Amino acid sequence: MPTSAAKHALDALPMTPLLPADSEDSPLTQRLKLYLKPKDIAQIWAAYRYSAAAHEGQIRKSGEPYITHPVSVACILAELHLDTPTLIAALLHDVVEDTGVTKQDISEQFGKQVAELVDGLSKLDKIEFQSATQAQAENFRKMLLAMSQDVRVILVKLGDRLHNMQTLDVMGVEKRKRIARETLDIYAPIANRLGLNAIYQELEDLSFKYLYPMRYNVIAKAIKAARGNRKEVIVKILDAIKQRLQDMHIEAEVTGREKHLYGIYKKMTGKMVTFSQIYDIYGFRVIVKDMPTCYLALGALHGLYKPIPGKFKDYIAIPKANGYQSLHTTLFGPFGTPIEVQMRSREMHNIAEAGVAAHWLYKTTDAHLTALQQQTHQWLQRLIDIQNESADSLEFLEHFKVDLFPDEVYVFTPKGKIMALPKGATAVDFAYAVHTDIGNSCVAVKINQELAPLRTELHNGDHVEIITANNAKPNPAWLNYVMSGKARAHIRHYLKSMQSTESAHLGERMLNQALRALHADPASIDDARWQKLARDYAVKGKEEILTDIGLGKRLNVMVAHQLMALGEDPAERQGKHPNKPLGTITIRGSEGMAVQFAQCCRPIPGDPILGFLNKDKGLVIHTHDCPGMRKMRVDPDKWLDVEWDPDSKRLFKVNLKLTVANQRGMLAKIAAGIADAGSNIDNVSMEDPDDSAYSNMYFTVQVENRVHLADLIRRLRKIQDVVRINRVKGIGFEQRVQ
């Protein structure tokens, strides 16, 4: 069995010059002899000598020779019995980044496989980034994509990070906190996701120590005190469990275990309780020979102490995503103390401690380990999908963090397959987990054979069936409630693609209007002018310029002038008058995300309108008398003349305020009147009733145009007890109907 991460960390202390790593008595050699052949050890020694020569003269912050760090990382990984190429990569993981050695040099000396592992671990120092955050995100992206090709990359990185955390005391306070936060947010969850339990817990505890040193010390002292106070009770429970299993003729190894410090802290903050209110800081583990015996042991212990209802979890039937399998139960112990017990087989225990590394550590052919490797491969493939759909490294890192969500829910597909999703996941997350096309076209869901909204949160054991439609597309509102990185990445990618396409079409129409106003034929602008303008703007080409116009990032009149100027000689250019009036842009209402209709005034066909170029939203349409326009009048260059297309057929939202008598059934009468007028109700709210004889109702309804709205208002005025109807513009109304 592997020792704990804390123990092998002590063993992995830096080598002294008198005891090099390739000596017979060094800690690294002693570990290697346990499972590697002499020829493999000789290769690792050669890598050590190569790394020591490359790092010659380099000193760590602690004052030790730099080579002590890669040797310590190799010791940590040798504890997991990782293969020879991985250990060589561990010894060489910093030579490309910190010395003059190249990837090609490593490939020639140690082979292509080692070179690829080292390359996946090397930072992108030679590329200039806009910020340190972007550089960090790009380094994560590179490493994680290398990990998707070979999981050993991240195993080396985790060993590297663990040793750095163990020697973090020499760093300044701010740097310690930054590295600890990064470890807690990224590396500890990755270790957990891969099932490396000992490394995961030590990374969390060390991060906790440097982020919140006072809280760490207080909890550590409390645990030490509780250990002494509860020692007699713990020994009594341990003896009782052993005796009960022996009486039932169940061979088992029974041990006690303490929760790690950060786990206790998370429970205290998550449940808003004090340390004294946490009774399960000490638990018990029962390891038996096989899976059926786990259930026999569970029955035996339920006969010894009464189980607490709702505190039983079967991770054997439904394993966690990282391969973890055990039975968990919480019992009423002596003196009313709740005690947590885990039951697992020896194979389950191996995987629970080493996760994907169990493949190398135990050389087992266990079927569940094979399934774990497949699950890990699928997770790594999801990373590639997320990368492909992410606009940049920062977005990729954001989605990746979401995907590391530790808690999960398990739901069933219509065919009975179990799917693991992040806790809090909705039907949309499930749809994207099944397939991207299912997610993009989902319109409704059946949960346990009952129709439900797509935003419905899923729970353990739910049967989920997605209903799709051919013409459906992702809704921007989904981003408010999806939890998985894959769903978020695909929705954003789709919306950005659609916005880009729609904005390019709108930008072309706006540019053509500007060109015609300057008496130029849009067809006369040849590719050479576009290419020259793209070079001047430092963009990829015509499509990007048109998209920027549609999004309001560039003024159409300026682009029109520049395109025309590129086709004239300087003498002609000086004789032109640049400030000619622009034409009017026609709004159809079907432009999609490229054209937004202002929420403050909700324009509808027939209203006099103006267009405002917003760099984030594209072209925003307001009515001439919009109350919110006063603030934007300071930037007159961004206002454009627009007009409605007379053939527009879509429905537009409009706000109405009705003053009505406080009579029973008024809402039903008004709703019926709106339906009779061929309109839909999008939102409705009412003032709280009081002693007054009249109250106000607020409706957001959908109409085709002003004529349709006038017909609707006439019908509503005919309803008895409707006193007044007003169309309302302004932000206050939006807040009122929420």
HELIX and SHEET records of a PDB file:
HELIX    1   1 ALA A    5  ASP A   11  1                                   7    
HELIX    2   2 PRO A   27  LEU A   32  1                                   6    
HELIX    3   3 PRO A   38  ALA A   54  1                                  17    
HELIX    4   4 THR A   68  ALA A   78  1                                  11    
HELIX    5   5 THR A   84  LEU A   92  1                                   9    
HELIX    6   6 VAL A   95  ASP A   98  1                                   4    
HELIX    7   7 LYS A  103  PHE A  110  1                                   8    
HELIX    8   8 LYS A  112  LEU A  121  1                                  10    
HELIX    9   9 ALA A  132  GLN A  149  1                                  18    
HELIX   10  10 ARG A  152  GLN A  166  1                                  15    
HELIX   11  11 LEU A  168  VAL A  170  5                                   3    
HELIX   12  12 VAL A  173  GLU A  182  1                                  10    
HELIX   13  13 THR A  183  TYR A  187  3                                   5    
HELIX   14  14 ALA A  188  ARG A  193  1                                   6    
HELIX   15  15 ASN A  197  LEU A  211  1                                  15    
HELIX   16  16 PRO A  213  ASN A  229  1                                  17    
HELIX   17  17 LYS A  231  ASP A  247  1                                  17    
HELIX   18  18 LEU A  261  LYS A  271  1                                  11    
HELIX   19  19 PHE A  275  GLN A  277  5                                   3    
HELIX   20  20 MET A  291  LEU A  304  1                                  14    
HELIX   21  21 PRO A  334  GLY A  336  5                                   3    
HELIX   22  22 ARG A  346  ALA A  354  1                                   9    
HELIX   23  23 GLY A  355  ALA A  357  5                                   3    
HELIX   24  24 ALA A  358  TYR A  362  1                                   5    
HELIX   25  25 ALA A  367  GLU A  389  1                                  23    
HELIX   26  26 SER A  393  ASP A  403  1                                  11    
HELIX   27  27 ALA A  427  VAL A  434  1                                   8    
HELIX   28  28 THR A  436  ASN A  440  1                                   5    
HELIX   29  29 PRO A  476  ASN A  480  5                                   5    
HELIX   30  30 GLY A  485  ALA A  517  1                                  33    
HELIX   31  31 PRO A  522  SER A  524  5                                   3    
HELIX   32  32 ASP A  527  TYR A  537  1                                  11    
HELIX   33  33 LYS A  542  GLY A  550  1                                   9    
HELIX   34  34 ASN A  556  LEU A  566  1                                  11    
HELIX   35  35 PRO A  570  GLN A  574  1                                   5    
HELIX   36  36 GLY A  592  ALA A  594  5                                   3    
HELIX   37  37 PRO A  627  MET A  632  5                                   6    
HELIX   38  38 PRO A  636  LYS A  638  5                                   3    
HELIX   39  39 MET A  666  ASP A  676  1                                  11    
HELIX   40  40 ARG A  706  ARG A  717  1                                  12    
HELIX   41  41 ILE A  731  ARG A  736  1                                   6    
SHEET    1   A 5 GLU A 253  GLU A 258  0                                        
SHEET    2   A 5 TYR A 282  VAL A 288 -1                                        
SHEET    3   A 5 PRO A 338  SER A 345  1                                        
SHEET    4   A 5 LEU A 327  PHE A 332 -1                                        
SHEET    5   A 5 LYS A 313  ASP A 314 -1                                        
SHEET    1   B 2 GLU A 408  PHE A 412  0                                        
SHEET    2   B 2 ILE A 418  PRO A 422 -1                                        
SHEET    1   C 3 GLU A 450  ALA A 452  0                                        
SHEET    2   C 3 CYS A 442  ILE A 447 -1                                        
SHEET    3   C 3 VAL A 464  THR A 468 -1                                        
SHEET    1   D 5 ILE A 585  ILE A 587  0                                        
SHEET    2   D 5 TRP A 639  TRP A 644  1                                        
SHEET    3   D 5 ILE A 609  ASN A 614 -1                                        
SHEET    4   D 5 GLY A 618  THR A 623 -1                                        
SHEET    5   D 5 VAL A 595  PHE A 597  1                                        
SHEET    1   E 4 ASN A 680  MET A 686  0                                        
SHEET    2   E 4 TYR A 694  VAL A 703 -1                                        
SHEET    3   E 4 PHE A 652  ALA A 661 -1                                        
SHEET    4   E 4 VAL A 722  ARG A 727 -1                                        
END                                                                             
